Amino acid sequence: MDKEKLYIKSFCQISNQEVCLNDELIFRSIESDFNVFAKEIYQKFEIQYPKFHKMDALCKLAFLSSEFVLNQNYNSETAIILANHSSSLDTDVKHQKTIKNQENYYPSPAVFVYTLPNITIGEISIRHQLKSESAFFVDEDYPIELIHQQAEYLIKSGKTTQVLCGWTEYFQNNYQAFVYLVGKEGNVPLESKFIKERIINK
Amino acid sequence: MENLIEELKHKIVEVLNLEDINVEDIDAKDPLFGDGLGLDSIDALELIVLLDKDYGIKISDPKQGKTIFQSIETMAQYVTDNRTK
């Protein structure tokens, strides 16, 4: 495969009660509860998608961060490669609470359905009607090289023209999203240093 | 049955996280699925759990769901006829 350069078309960060799009602060909240903060973002940017309210926190985080990036650069063939550290553990714990007592055993289907991290990709794909390649990795830190190798393969093999990549981490109200759209054109060269500076690894 | 209909409206909005829908705007005859409240298959499962947990009703035949969950009115009638708590 040739070494044609790839670029970042757009990127979004959600962390510490702030939303930044392409390094520009677009929303700040005083709300420390992520779910309330997420609802504020939904309302502030007049997103019309009732299913949002049914999502678990990890999906809300991935949905909102990707919303800003994809709305600027919509393409029905956009592939998605995401990663995080805690997988869907936050919702796994909630599900476990509903099944630990045999006498009060009422597992919630609406909770159970979010006990896989790749459901985040499903929610983004449904929202944007994507039927593209996708993968979700769970790792200690953001596997930059692996993600970029996959993105490069997808683009240079002609399977897609752009790939939504990023880190979407949520566990018990600790959260961080950094998602970015990779393609053959863009303002920022795709370099590991740029990503590392914006993702706080554990 | 009016009280039960109101109770079900509140429970459905709360349990299914229908944040964009006001309880006052729901007509008891509105379809729950499709054009009405627009519920999906996961919501249907959640309603089955709701009937079991709050009213002691176990739905063993999935085909029954189509009739029971036509609207809040049909759901209320089914609860009235079959509740064990």
Interface residues (C-beta under 8 A of the other chain):
Chain A: K39 P50 H53 K54 Y106 P107 S108 P109 A110 V113
Chain B: V15 L16 N17 L18 E19 D20 I21 G38 I42 D43 L45 E46 V49 D52 K53
